Amino acid sequence: MAENPCPACAALENAPVTVSPHARLLLHSDAPINFSATATGYVEYYVCHDCGMQWERARARSEPGARWQHSSKPLE
């Protein structure tokens, strides 16, 4: 994780997943999720090309309150 996030990444802190990624936050990869029968959808992994911050967001209908969060997955 970046020590000094750019202002656009700082604005994503605790933002709902419905907030679009900023222009320099580029999709790295995505993966399907299936938590039993309760949540299905995708988790998207992003890397900021300004500050290096790594983010993920879960895109599942059953998770309407999901928030952007820092990615614990190593993204290269």
Contacts in CASP RR format, 6 or more apart in sequence:
PFRMAT RR
TARGET T0000
AUTHOR 0000-0000-0000
METHOD contacts of the structure
MODEL  1
MAENPCPACAALENAPVTVSPHARLLLHSDAPINFSATATGYVEYYVCHD
CGMQWERARARSEPGARWQHSSKPLE
1 53 0 8 1.000
1 54 0 8 1.000
1 70 0 8 1.000
2 9 0 8 1.000
2 48 0 8 1.000
2 51 0 8 1.000
2 52 0 8 1.000
2 53 0 8 1.000
2 54 0 8 1.000
4 51 0 8 1.000
5 13 0 8 1.000
5 48 0 8 1.000
5 51 0 8 1.000
5 53 0 8 1.000
6 24 0 8 1.000
6 48 0 8 1.000
6 50 0 8 1.000
6 51 0 8 1.000
6 53 0 8 1.000
8 22 0 8 1.000
8 23 0 8 1.000
8 24 0 8 1.000
8 25 0 8 1.000
8 48 0 8 1.000
8 50 0 8 1.000
9 22 0 8 1.000
9 25 0 8 1.000
9 48 0 8 1.000
9 50 0 8 1.000
9 51 0 8 1.000
9 53 0 8 1.000
9 55 0 8 1.000
11 22 0 8 1.000
12 19 0 8 1.000
12 21 0 8 1.000
12 22 0 8 1.000
12 25 0 8 1.000
12 55 0 8 1.000
12 68 0 8 1.000
13 68 0 8 1.000
14 67 0 8 1.000
14 68 0 8 1.000
15 67 0 8 1.000
15 68 0 8 1.000
16 65 0 8 1.000
16 66 0 8 1.000
16 67 0 8 1.000
16 68 0 8 1.000
17 57 0 8 1.000
17 58 0 8 1.000
17 59 0 8 1.000
17 63 0 8 1.000
17 65 0 8 1.000
17 66 0 8 1.000
17 67 0 8 1.000
17 68 0 8 1.000
19 68 0 8 1.000
21 27 0 8 1.000
21 46 0 8 1.000
21 55 0 8 1.000
22 48 0 8 1.000
24 48 0 8 1.000
24 49 0 8 1.000
24 50 0 8 1.000
25 46 0 8 1.000
25 47 0 8 1.000
25 48 0 8 1.000
25 49 0 8 1.000
25 53 0 8 1.000
25 55 0 8 1.000
26 46 0 8 1.000
26 47 0 8 1.000
26 48 0 8 1.000
26 49 0 8 1.000
27 44 0 8 1.000
27 45 0 8 1.000
27 46 0 8 1.000
28 45 0 8 1.000
28 46 0 8 1.000
28 47 0 8 1.000
28 54 0 8 1.000
28 75 0 8 1.000
29 44 0 8 1.000
29 45 0 8 1.000
29 75 0 8 1.000
30 42 0 8 1.000
30 43 0 8 1.000
30 44 0 8 1.000
30 45 0 8 1.000
31 42 0 8 1.000
31 43 0 8 1.000
31 45 0 8 1.000
32 40 0 8 1.000
32 41 0 8 1.000
32 42 0 8 1.000
33 39 0 8 1.000
33 40 0 8 1.000
33 41 0 8 1.000
33 42 0 8 1.000
33 43 0 8 1.000
33 58 0 8 1.000
33 60 0 8 1.000
34 40 0 8 1.000
34 41 0 8 1.000
38 62 0 8 1.000
39 58 0 8 1.000
39 60 0 8 1.000
39 62 0 8 1.000
39 63 0 8 1.000
40 60 0 8 1.000
40 61 0 8 1.000
40 62 0 8 1.000
41 58 0 8 1.000
41 59 0 8 1.000
41 60 0 8 1.000
41 61 0 8 1.000
42 58 0 8 1.000
42 59 0 8 1.000
42 60 0 8 1.000
43 56 0 8 1.000
43 57 0 8 1.000
43 58 0 8 1.000
43 59 0 8 1.000
44 56 0 8 1.000
44 57 0 8 1.000
44 59 0 8 1.000
45 54 0 8 1.000
45 55 0 8 1.000
45 56 0 8 1.000
45 71 0 8 1.000
45 73 0 8 1.000
45 75 0 8 1.000
46 54 0 8 1.000
46 55 0 8 1.000
46 56 0 8 1.000
46 57 0 8 1.000
46 71 0 8 1.000
47 53 0 8 1.000
47 54 0 8 1.000
47 55 0 8 1.000
47 75 0 8 1.000
48 54 0 8 1.000
48 55 0 8 1.000
53 70 0 8 1.000
54 70 0 8 1.000
54 71 0 8 1.000
54 73 0 8 1.000
54 75 0 8 1.000
55 68 0 8 1.000
55 69 0 8 1.000
55 70 0 8 1.000
55 71 0 8 1.000
56 68 0 8 1.000
56 69 0 8 1.000
56 70 0 8 1.000
56 71 0 8 1.000
56 73 0 8 1.000
57 66 0 8 1.000
57 67 0 8 1.000
57 68 0 8 1.000
57 69 0 8 1.000
58 66 0 8 1.000
59 66 0 8 1.000
60 66 0 8 1.000
END
